[in-house]
C-alpha cells in the first residue's frame, strides 16, 4: 500500500496460497526462495501465512525468482479452487514427499494457466463423463471404461491416440519436463473447472498411454480419494486400452515375438499385455511367471523393445496457434496465460528444455 | 416341484443339502441304483440322451432328477449379451419360435421327460464379460416359473480379486437358484485365490447356490451354506471348461479312470496308482459296493472298469457328503476340518508306506488352513 498525499493506492499483493503453490512448484523451500530474492525466510513465511503483505518491488523480486509473472501470484486462490485441490498421481512409491508436493503444485498452476489461455476461445466443452463405480460392484471400473470408450466414440480394437481422445472430451493435457522420471502422470478435476492432466515428458510412449488411461479413470470415477482407487484405475485402464472382447483371442501361443507384435498393435507394454492375458484367464499363472522371467532375463523389465510413439497433447498448441493467427504476439499470449514465453512454449511442446 | 411325487415343494426345499451325481446317460443308468433317495439325485450330463427320466423317477422315487444340456464340443460358444443361453437346436417347429418361447419349451421338455427341476442352460461366461453374465441372469429371470434353476458356468477368473464383488452383485439379481460352475481347462480350484473367492460367493449367496459339476469344492461350499452340490463321476464332469478348451482331454495312451480316494480326499489316475504309488507295495483296497474289497488301482480303461470307477466315485463322494450333512448345520465346518486333518495325516502315512513324496493338494491345504 502506498500513501500519496490524501490518496491511498492499493498495490496488487501476492495471494498467500498462490505464493506457496508457486514456491512448491519450483521445488523451493522458504529459505531457498528467500535466498534467491534477497529476502528473509521469516518474511516469506509470514507472506505465505497471510500475516504480511507481499507487494510492490518485493513481489516483483519474488516473482522473478520463481519464474512466474506477478499476475499469477496475485490471482485469488479461492476463485481458482486452489484451497480444495485434490489430485491423483501415478508415480513410483519412492518419489519423495517434497517432489510429490512439487508436481501437484505444478499441476495446480498448469490448470490455471491453461484455463486462462483457453478462456473465450472456441474450444469444445467438457464431454468426459463422471461415473462413480456402483456400490454393489455390478457397474465396476471395466464397465465404466466401456462407457467412456463409447462416450469418446472409439471404434473397437486398439486406441490410436488416447491423448487426442481425452482432449476431444475436454481434458486439458499438458506435457512438461518435471525434472525427474519417477512418475508418469498426474490429474485433477475440480468442480466448475476443466479436467486437467500433466504428463511427464520423460515417460516412454507405452507407459504414458497406460498412465493416461489410469488418470482418466481417476477423473471419471473418483471425486475424492477412496480405498482401492489405484486397483480400480488399473482395471479401467486395462479395459480402455485392451478391451476384453477384442483382445481375448490374441493370446494364443504367446511368446516374446508374439508379444512384440501385440505391443506394436495395442500400444501398451509387453508387461501389461502379459498381465492382461493372465487377468483374462487366457494364460495360466505358470505361463505368466515364465514370460515375466523371460522379460527379466532379456533385461526388458526396465527397457522393452518396440518403441511406442509418445502421444503429445495438441489442445493448448492449437489454442496458441489460433491466438497467433489472430495477430497476438507470444508475449501477449504468455501474459494471457499468466506465464512467460519460455513457459508458454514449454506448455505447448515447442521446446524440450525445462519449462520456465 | 416334487421329488417324491407326493407333494409340491419349492426347488430350494427339494434340493437343500443334496448331492446330485452328474453322469452321462449310460453311467447314470448304472449309478442311479446306488444313490440314496433321501440325500441324492442324478443329473444327466446331456439332455439329448435324457430319455430315461421317467423310468428313473418310477424306479427310484425320491431321487431328484435333472438334465444338463450340453452342446457338442465343436459347437460350444461363450455367452454373449445377445445369446447368453445355450438352447438346443430343436429344429422343426421349434426353429421358428422366439428365443424366450424356445427356452420355455425347452424347460417344459425337460420336465415332461421326467426332470424334477428344469435347468436353464447358461453358456460359459468369459472373464470380465459382465454384460453376458447379466444377460444370462436377466434371461433366466424372465422365466416365470418356480421349478427351475439357472446354470451359470463362469471362468475361474471370476473368483479372483475384485471380480468376486461383481460376480456377487450380478448373481444377487437372480430370482432363481444358481447352478454355479467354475470353468477352467484344469481343476479351477488349483488356481491360487479361487478357493477363497468361491467361499466369498458362498458366504454371500450360499442359499441360492448349487455347486454344479464340482467335487470337493462343493463339499467345502456345503459346509458354508451352499444349497446343494452336483458332483461329476468323471473328471470332465467335475468342472466346466472354457470355450475352445475341452477340459482334460482323455489321454489316449492312458484311458484309465481318475479314482476318488476318500482317505486322501483326492482323485488319482488308476494307472498312476498302479504304476507309481503302489508299484512296490500292497495297494489299498476299497469296501464300497462297487469295489467290494478290491484294490483301488485295479481299474483299466475297459468299458466295464470305467463304469465301475464311475460307481465307486459316486459312492465315495456321496458317502463323504452324508457324513458332512449328517452333522448338525453348526457342526459341519468342524466335521469338514476333522476330515481334512485326517486326509493330511493320510498323505503323510501313505508317503511313509510307499516311500515317496505325497504332497497335500493346495485347495485342501487352503480349506484346512481356513477351516
Boltz contact constraints between the chains, C-beta under 6 A:
constraints:
  - contact:
      token1: [A, 136]
      token2: [B, 169]
      max_distance: 6.0
  - contact:
      token1: [A, 137]
      token2: [B, 165]
      max_distance: 6.0
  - contact:
      token1: [A, 137]
      token2: [B, 166]
      max_distance: 6.0
  - contact:
      token1: [A, 137]
      token2: [B, 169]
      max_distance: 6.0
  - contact:
      token1: [A, 138]
      token2: [B, 169]
      max_distance: 6.0
  - contact:
      token1: [A, 138]
      token2: [B, 170]
      max_distance: 6.0
  - contact:
      token1: [A, 140]
      token2: [B, 166]
      max_distance: 6.0
  - contact:
      token1: [A, 142]
      token2: [B, 128]
      max_distance: 6.0
  - contact:
      token1: [A, 143]
      token2: [B, 130]
      max_distance: 6.0
  - contact:
      token1: [A, 244]
      token2: [B, 128]
      max_distance: 6.0
  - contact:
      token1: [A, 280]
      token2: [B, 127]
      max_distance: 6.0
  - contact:
      token1: [A, 281]
      token2: [B, 127]
      max_distance: 6.0
  - contact:
      token1: [A, 281]
      token2: [B, 155]
      max_distance: 6.0
  - contact:
      token1: [A, 281]
      token2: [B, 157]
      max_distance: 6.0
